[in-house]
């Protein structure tokens, strides 16, 4: 499934950045996986001379290494942060069968922060990006990505462009903007809006 179908792009919306964790920060994990896959071959002949338990000691580390390699690649590919012209989408793939998707439209973004810290972070230019909403319901933290400060600046520019366009559209066509925003509300918020609308309609009838 393509990213466009997964996050259901709106009219005139396009994907600008697709961010994954910086690959070099997985060095120690891949070193362990490589050891699990390679070390048994150094003792292969000796292990095979000791019957079934030697064969088991040869197969088990390799099977574990293959499992960890498949899991690491799967989670790295699926764990992405998407920047579009309209919003931010964080797809947090925690395991094979657990995925959390958080979405923040630009008009709900309160603050975007980029941070680089530590020796290796400073040398390799990787760090964390945090996004806070105005209502405090969603806070996205994207760990160990390349050039987080540059991405912070880009997001702020897209946010300013979106808010400027939104303000212009709102002044020209209030009804369409309100209808579009309804799709971003939760059930409790929709119920509240419905109650206010009913009161307003009954007053006008």
Backbone torsions as a table, in degrees:
resi	resn	phi	psi	omega
1	UNK	NA	131.6	-179.2
2	UNK	-74.8	160.8	180.0
3	UNK	-64.2	-34.8	180.0
4	UNK	-60.7	-39.1	178.6
5	UNK	-76.1	-32.0	-176.6
6	UNK	-68.5	-40.3	-177.0
7	UNK	-105.3	1.2	174.0
8	UNK	53.7	77.1	-178.6
9	UNK	-62.2	141.7	177.6
10	UNK	-84.9	176.4	-179.8
11	UNK	-62.2	130.9	179.6
12	UNK	67.9	10.0	177.3
13	UNK	-92.1	141.4	177.1
14	UNK	-140.5	153.3	178.9
15	UNK	-81.6	130.8	-177.7
16	UNK	-103.9	-48.3	179.8
17	UNK	-131.7	142.3	169.0
18	UNK	-122.8	111.8	-171.0
19	UNK	-108.8	132.7	172.8
20	UNK	-122.5	165.3	177.8
21	UNK	-58.9	141.2	-179.8
22	UNK	-62.5	123.7	-171.5
23	UNK	-58.6	-36.3	-177.1
24	UNK	-66.3	-19.8	178.5
25	UNK	-73.2	-8.4	176.9
26	UNK	-96.8	13.7	-174.0
27	UNK	-55.9	-50.5	-175.0
28	UNK	-65.9	-34.6	177.6
29	UNK	-64.8	-42.8	-179.9
30	UNK	-72.8	-27.2	174.7
31	UNK	-65.3	-42.3	177.0
32	UNK	-63.5	-44.5	179.6
33	UNK	-62.1	-42.6	179.0
34	UNK	-62.2	-38.8	178.9
35	UNK	-65.5	-42.2	179.6
36	UNK	-63.4	-33.6	-178.9
37	UNK	-82.3	-31.2	-172.5
38	UNK	-94.7	-39.4	-173.7
39	UNK	-57.7	-42.5	-179.6
40	UNK	-56.3	-29.1	-179.2
41	UNK	-69.5	-28.2	178.5
42	UNK	-69.2	-24.8	-179.1
43	UNK	-113.2	16.2	-172.3
44	UNK	-57.7	-52.1	-176.1
45	UNK	-65.0	-40.1	179.0
46	UNK	-65.0	-41.7	-179.7
47	UNK	-66.3	-42.1	-179.0
48	UNK	-66.1	-19.6	177.4
49	UNK	-77.3	-8.2	-176.2
50	UNK	-110.0	26.5	171.8
51	UNK	72.4	-149.4	-170.6
52	UNK	-65.7	-37.1	-178.4
53	UNK	-71.4	-28.8	174.4
54	UNK	-68.3	-41.5	176.8
55	UNK	-63.9	-38.4	178.4
56	UNK	-63.8	-42.3	178.2
57	UNK	-66.9	-20.5	174.8
58	UNK	-80.8	-42.0	-173.8
59	UNK	-78.5	-41.5	-173.0
60	UNK	-59.6	-49.8	178.3
61	UNK	-61.0	-36.6	179.5
62	UNK	-68.1	-41.8	178.2
63	UNK	-63.3	-41.6	177.7
64	UNK	-64.7	-41.9	178.5
65	UNK	-62.3	-42.6	178.2
66	UNK	-63.9	-42.3	179.0
67	UNK	-61.6	-47.4	-179.2
68	UNK	-64.7	-35.0	178.9
69	UNK	-66.7	-46.4	179.1
70	UNK	-62.5	-43.0	-179.9
71	UNK	-64.2	-43.5	-179.1
72	UNK	-63.1	-44.0	179.8
73	UNK	-65.9	-43.7	-178.9
74	UNK	-60.7	-49.3	-177.6
75	UNK	-67.6	-38.0	179.2
76	UNK	-64.5	-40.7	-179.7
77	UNK	-70.0	-37.7	-174.8
78	UNK	-85.8	-20.9	-177.2
79	UNK	-86.7	96.7	-171.6
80	UNK	-134.5	154.0	175.3
81	UNK	-118.9	121.9	-172.9
82	UNK	-111.1	129.4	175.2
83	UNK	-110.3	120.7	176.4
84	UNK	-115.0	-179.3	178.1
85	UNK	-75.0	-11.7	-176.2
86	UNK	-116.4	-22.9	-170.0
87	UNK	-164.8	176.1	174.7
88	UNK	-117.5	135.1	-179.6
89	UNK	-128.8	123.4	178.2
90	UNK	-110.4	117.8	176.7
91	UNK	-105.0	107.1	-176.1
92	UNK	-101.6	100.4	179.0
93	UNK	-92.1	103.0	-174.5
94	UNK	-87.9	-26.7	176.9
95	UNK	-161.4	-172.3	-177.7
96	UNK	-60.1	-35.6	-172.1
97	UNK	-121.4	22.8	177.9
98	UNK	-136.2	117.6	-179.5
99	UNK	-136.3	131.9	178.1
100	UNK	-120.2	126.9	-179.6
101	UNK	-114.6	123.8	177.3
102	UNK	-117.3	137.1	-176.7
103	UNK	-130.9	133.0	179.9
104	UNK	-132.7	111.1	172.1
105	UNK	-65.2	152.2	-175.3
106	UNK	-61.7	-30.9	-178.6
107	UNK	-74.0	-7.4	176.5
108	UNK	-105.0	-0.7	-179.6
109	UNK	-79.1	122.7	178.3
110	UNK	-89.7	-44.0	-174.7
111	UNK	-153.9	143.5	174.9
112	UNK	-125.5	125.6	-178.2
113	UNK	-125.9	135.2	174.4
114	UNK	-114.8	138.6	-175.9
115	UNK	-141.4	130.5	172.3
116	UNK	-118.3	127.1	-178.6
117	UNK	-145.5	162.5	178.3
118	UNK	83.7	164.3	-177.0
119	UNK	-64.5	-54.6	-177.1
120	UNK	-68.8	-34.2	176.7
121	UNK	-62.1	-40.8	179.4
122	UNK	-69.2	-41.7	-179.3
123	UNK	-67.3	-45.0	-174.5
124	UNK	-94.7	-3.0	176.1
125	UNK	61.4	48.8	173.8
126	UNK	-126.4	158.6	-177.9
127	UNK	-175.7	-153.8	-175.3
128	UNK	-115.5	151.6	174.4
129	UNK	-122.8	132.2	178.4
130	UNK	-123.1	140.9	179.8
131	UNK	-127.5	125.8	-179.8
132	UNK	-118.5	134.7	178.0
133	UNK	-89.1	160.2	-179.2
134	UNK	-67.0	-35.8	-179.6
135	UNK	-84.6	-4.6	176.7
136	UNK	75.8	5.8	-177.3
137	UNK	-75.6	-31.7	-175.6
138	UNK	-127.3	130.3	170.4
139	UNK	-131.9	119.7	-178.0
140	UNK	-104.8	130.2	174.2
141	UNK	-123.3	118.7	179.5
142	UNK	-105.6	114.2	-172.1
143	UNK	-90.0	144.2	165.6
144	UNK	52.9	57.5	176.7
145	UNK	-111.3	158.7	-178.9
146	UNK	-77.1	135.9	174.8
147	UNK	51.7	58.1	-178.0
148	UNK	-65.4	-29.6	-178.8
149	UNK	-71.3	-39.1	175.3
150	UNK	-62.3	-42.6	179.6
151	UNK	-64.9	-37.9	176.4
152	UNK	-57.9	-45.5	-179.9
153	UNK	-64.2	-40.8	179.1
154	UNK	-64.6	-43.0	179.8
155	UNK	-62.7	-41.6	178.9
156	UNK	-63.0	-36.5	177.1
157	UNK	-66.1	-45.8	177.7
158	UNK	-63.2	-36.2	178.5
159	UNK	-63.8	-44.5	179.3
160	UNK	-64.0	-41.1	178.2
161	UNK	-63.3	-42.5	-178.9
162	UNK	-65.5	-45.4	-178.3
163	UNK	-64.7	-38.3	178.3
164	UNK	-63.5	-45.0	179.2
165	UNK	-66.7	-40.8	-179.5
166	UNK	-62.1	-43.8	179.8
167	UNK	-63.0	-38.4	178.5
168	UNK	-66.6	-45.5	179.8
169	UNK	-65.2	-37.7	-178.2
170	UNK	-64.8	-38.4	-179.9
171	UNK	-69.4	-24.2	-176.5
172	UNK	-97.1	-28.8	-175.1
173	UNK	-148.6	82.4	-174.3
174	UNK	-64.2	-44.0	-174.1
175	UNK	-61.3	-46.6	-178.0
176	UNK	-65.6	-37.8	179.3
177	UNK	-65.8	-42.8	179.8
178	UNK	-64.3	-43.2	178.7
179	UNK	-61.0	-41.2	179.2
180	UNK	-64.3	-38.5	-178.7
181	UNK	-71.9	-23.1	-179.9
182	UNK	-60.2	-30.7	-178.0
183	UNK	-71.4	-11.7	-179.8
184	UNK	-97.9	-3.9	-176.8
185	UNK	-87.7	151.9	174.0
186	UNK	-83.0	170.2	-174.4
187	UNK	-58.9	-45.1	-178.7
188	UNK	-62.2	-37.4	179.1
189	UNK	-70.6	-37.7	178.0
190	UNK	-64.4	-39.9	178.3
191	UNK	-61.9	-41.7	178.6
192	UNK	-63.5	-43.1	178.0
193	UNK	-62.7	-41.7	-179.8
194	UNK	-61.3	-40.2	179.1
195	UNK	-63.6	-42.7	179.4
196	UNK	-66.5	-40.7	178.6
197	UNK	-62.8	-42.1	179.2
198	UNK	-62.1	-41.6	178.2
199	UNK	-63.4	-41.3	-178.7
200	UNK	-68.1	-41.7	179.7
201	UNK	-65.6	-43.8	179.9
202	UNK	-63.4	-31.1	179.2
203	UNK	-71.6	-34.5	-177.2
204	UNK	-82.3	-22.8	-177.9
205	UNK	-72.2	NA	NA
